[in-house]
Amino acid sequence: ASYTDSSDDETSPRDKQQKNSKGSSDFCVKNIKQAEFGRREIEIAEQEMPALMALRKRAQGEKPLAGAKIVGCTHITAQTAVSLFPAST
C-alpha cells in the first residue's frame, strides 16, 4: 500500500463501517487499507525523533490531555502523529 492508492476514494469514509481492535467505531478513515503503511511511517518518525520520544516517555504518567475532548484530527505527516499521540501499548 502507499499514500497514492486511491481504490476507495469514491466512497465517503462516513459511509463505511469501521471498527478498531477494541471494537470502537467512533472514527472515520478514508482508506483503512493504508493503515499498515501509515503505522510504518510513524515508526520511522519515532526513530528519527529521539528528543520527542524522550519527552513522551517523561510525560507518560502525567496524561496532560486527560479529559480533553478532541473533535477532529488530521495528520499532515507521520511526525505530527508522533508528536500528538502516545505510543501504542
Backbone torsions as a table, in degrees:
resi	resn	phi	psi	omega
1	ALA	NA	157.6	175.5
2	SER	-150.6	171.5	178.9
3	TYR	-67.9	-14.4	-179.1
4	THR	-91.3	-3.5	178.0
5	ASP	-68.6	113.3	-175.1
6	SER	-116.2	26.1	-174.4
7	SER	-63.1	-26.6	-179.1
8	ASP	-106.5	12.2	-174.3
9	ASP	-64.0	-22.4	-176.8
10	GLU	-76.2	-22.0	-177.7
11	THR	-97.2	130.9	177.1
12	SER	-66.4	136.6	178.9
13	PRO	-60.8	-26.0	179.5
14	ARG	-71.2	-17.8	178.7
15	ASP	-89.4	-2.0	-178.0
16	LYS	-99.9	142.9	173.2
17	GLN	-91.0	115.1	-179.0
18	GLN	-130.4	144.2	176.1
19	LYS	-137.1	144.4	175.6
20	ASN	-86.3	-177.5	-175.6
21	SER	-64.8	-18.4	178.7
22	LYS	-96.6	4.2	176.9
23	GLY	89.3	0.7	-180.0
24	SER	-75.4	141.6	178.5
25	SER	-127.2	21.5	-177.5
26	ASP	-91.2	48.6	178.1
27	PHE	-150.7	169.4	176.5
28	CYS	-145.9	130.1	-176.7
29	VAL	-125.1	131.6	-176.7
30	LYS	-62.6	-47.1	-178.4
31	ASN	-140.5	94.5	-176.6
32	ILE	-62.5	-20.3	178.5
33	LYS	-64.6	-18.2	-179.7
34	GLN	-88.4	0.9	-176.1
35	ALA	-59.2	-45.0	-178.5
36	GLU	-63.0	-43.3	177.7
37	PHE	-62.2	-44.6	179.5
38	GLY	-63.9	-41.0	178.4
39	ARG	-61.1	-41.5	178.6
40	ARG	-64.3	-40.9	177.5
41	GLU	-60.9	-39.9	178.0
42	ILE	-65.3	-42.2	178.8
43	GLU	-61.5	-39.8	177.1
44	ILE	-64.1	-44.3	179.4
45	ALA	-61.9	-38.0	178.1
46	GLU	-61.3	-39.7	179.3
47	GLN	-68.6	-30.9	-177.6
48	GLU	-85.1	-6.5	-175.1
49	MET	-126.6	63.8	-175.8
50	PRO	-62.6	-34.1	179.7
51	ALA	-66.1	-42.1	178.4
52	LEU	-66.3	-38.0	178.1
53	MET	-65.1	-36.3	177.2
54	ALA	-65.7	-40.2	176.9
55	LEU	-65.2	-40.7	178.3
56	ARG	-60.2	-45.2	-179.8
57	LYS	-64.0	-41.3	-179.8
58	ARG	-63.2	-37.5	-177.3
59	ALA	-92.7	3.1	-172.8
60	GLN	-53.6	-46.5	-177.8
61	GLY	-78.7	-16.3	-176.1
62	GLU	-76.8	-32.4	-177.7
63	LYS	48.5	63.7	-175.3
64	PRO	-62.2	-20.3	179.7
65	LEU	-101.9	10.2	179.3
66	ALA	-57.8	131.1	179.4
67	GLY	87.8	-12.0	179.5
68	ALA	-72.8	143.0	176.2
69	LYS	-103.3	118.3	179.4
70	ILE	-102.5	118.2	-176.5
71	VAL	-80.0	-41.5	-179.2
72	GLY	-159.6	158.7	-178.7
73	CYS	-152.4	133.4	175.3
74	THR	-123.2	129.8	177.0
75	HIS	-95.2	115.9	177.8
76	ILE	-75.2	-38.2	178.9
77	THR	-139.0	167.3	175.2
78	ALA	-63.0	-31.1	-179.4
79	GLN	-64.0	-35.9	177.6
80	THR	-68.8	-32.1	176.2
81	ALA	-63.5	-40.5	179.5
82	VAL	-65.1	-39.0	-175.4
83	SER	-78.6	-20.6	-176.6
84	LEU	-96.1	-27.8	-171.0
85	PHE	-124.9	144.8	177.4
86	PRO	-69.5	162.7	179.4
87	ALA	-64.1	147.5	176.6
88	SER	-69.7	147.4	178.0
89	THR	-104.9	NA	NA
